[in-house]
Amino acid sequence: MNQHTGTWVRDSGVTVTGPGDVYIGSQLQDSNKPAFRRVAEDQLRRLRYVLVAPSGMGEARAVLADSGTVILDGVPGSGRSAVARVLLHEHHRDSGVFHELLPGETGELSLQDPALVGTGDQLLLDLSSADDGRWAAAQADLPALRKAVHEQRAHLVVIMPHRGVLDPDLQYCRVVLERPSGIGVLRRHLRLHGVPPEQYLRQDKTVAGFLTVARPMREIAEFADLVRRAREAGQPGDEFGQWCEAAGRARNDGRREAAALVATLREAPQRALLITVAMLHGAHADVVHLAAEKLLSTVGSPSEDDSPLLYRDLAERLHEIAATATRSGQVRFERLDFDAAVRAHFWDHMPDLRPHLGTWVASVVELNDPHVVAVVRDGLVERVAGEYLRTGRADGLGALVERWSTSASSRPRLEAAVHALTCGLADPVHARDFREQMYQWCASRPLKGELAQVLVRVCADVLATSHPDQALVRLHHLARRERGTTRARQALCDLVGRSRRLHRVLLDRLARSDFSLANLGIFLQASDPERLMLRAGPSHALVDEQGTQHSLTTCWHAVLTELPPPQWQAHARRWFHWAAADTGPHGVLLLDLLVSAAQRCTEKRGKVFALLYACARDAERTARGDVARAAETTGLLLHKISAAQDIARAAPPTTSHRGTRP
């Protein structure tokens, strides 16, 4: 079942590419399309409705609520992943995020690292396909992970390998899920598809045959969707048995029927039209006609005679391939799901055609036709991506994304690249390959054309929804390499701005970096005092944490040492503004951090202190609040500078700051 998700790209700006660096244009901007994060949440809510609770789910819910951790066991295909996600969604709170843990992947923190868990997070550790070695290593790390989960009031669901050996100390967290009734699952899907109960409650031989074997939940969902589509395409008066029969025939006989039809079509225009209808199933006839002509020119085959009057009309040609156009112009095959069978046949049996299809898809999404709307473009990209993924060609789809992003990159072509990469990340088999490919692109590969901005958008809007740590790492690499723009940096700061845990991770990462000019620029934007001083409910502010204070002091020292003053003075003034505006201990703490950073500048300490004092005086003149308080802040800063230099001064000035630190 195809799920259309919004991906978008704005019109192009000029880009320049040099070795090692990334120059990003201005094509990717905010859009009025639905955000991917919201689409993912909608899909999760739908999963709650469609899920038939297996035996053991109630126990799993109780264990998770009681201990914060539950370990799910069960046979493959029993719905363990769906149950895990629904259980975690039930514990969703504003203070936490969903995060799928991927131990061992590039950019993932160790399961033993406390920084992995944020307050109220919902964590999924899916080890259902792990071998004995990975499972044993994960179990060794679970005590530390569970400790962090408990301390952060988070929740963790682990899916263990079926027949895996679980440590005795963890047995009380284990719950075995039993496969739910196949007919119950099918009927739940049919009900949500709008099939009336008086229809789907009937006994049917096709359904009985389909459920003779224990089907994975995914296959049952796909069969239910075929029944839905058969109902929509059927004739008035058709009933449940006929819909199911059509669904079964499409599922079992489609590939054989497609092969038989292709064998009868010997002319290039016939086959071009057949492929086009399969790839653009449901598109308007005008689009199908134009796309078929483009396919012929792409593969180097001429169409019929030059005069349009000599052409066979489209209706006749559609009849030859068992397709028809509706009154509203949408072209569809007469047989259910025949488009999938045709696509698979050509892809599997004409491999020389594959490279041409990528070029052709790019040309079709760029068609200037009112009927080439977003759903048509997205559907076309999903279908070509689906063939790459179905046949295990993740590398081929990655190369296609790169080609679309680097050659004559128009807005529709970049939208296609974003959507194709999104399809790869959503594929359960190949998602890891695409995450690794994205890391290689972001961290070290030369990025030409507009590939960098495609990666920024996918990291920020897609990868961050379930793998925020990996998104952070990849955006950081893009941000430190970009030149002539700060798009990746802004996306990175927006990401950490939504999560105190990620903000902490980024500051720690920057404090351990090489302090390049790019990294210091990232730090100055990521260390905005408003975010550092923000309290989330009753919890403390991020700046209160000793680890954060160490990161801030380390990075500010590098800034004061490595950057010319004009590049950091505006940021220092903002710190002084917030220090003056704060009536609690945080304002004083901001001053302490700056003074501590300057004190480390052994070679030019006096000059740095003088520059900080001058910034504080400038901040007095631009203060938006109480001018007297700003002056008091400057006086307190001078006192702390004098103390740091062991210069005898009078007692610190009287100030309205609470919690003044010596």
MOFEN-V207503 format. One line per field, one symbol per residue. phi: phi as a letter, one per 40 degrees, with the letter a starting at -180 (. if undefined). A space follows every 50 residues. Layout:
phi: ???
This chain:
phi: .cbcbcbaacccbcbbbbcgbbbbcbccbcbccccdccccccccccdccc ccccdhccccccccccbgbbbcbicdgcgccccdccdcccbcbccbbcac cbdgccgcccccccccbbdgcbbbbcbcbcccccccccccccdccccccc ccfcbbbbbcccgccbddcbccccbcccdcdccccccccccccgccdccc cccaccccccccccccdccccccccccdcccccccdgcbdcccccccccc cbbdcccccccdccbccdcccccccccccbdgccdccccccccccccccg bcccdccdccccccccccccbgbabccchccaccccgcccccdcccccbb cccddcccccdcccccdcbccccdcccccccdcccccdccbgbccccccc dccccbbfccdcccdccccccccccccccbdcccccccccdccaccbbfb cccccdccccbbcccbbcccccccccccccccbgabccccccccccccac cccccccccccbccfcdcccccddccbdcdccccbcgccccccccccccc ccccccdcccccccddcbccccccccccccccbbcccccdcdcccccccc cccbcccccccccccccccdcbccbccccccccccccccccccccfccbc ddccacccgdcc
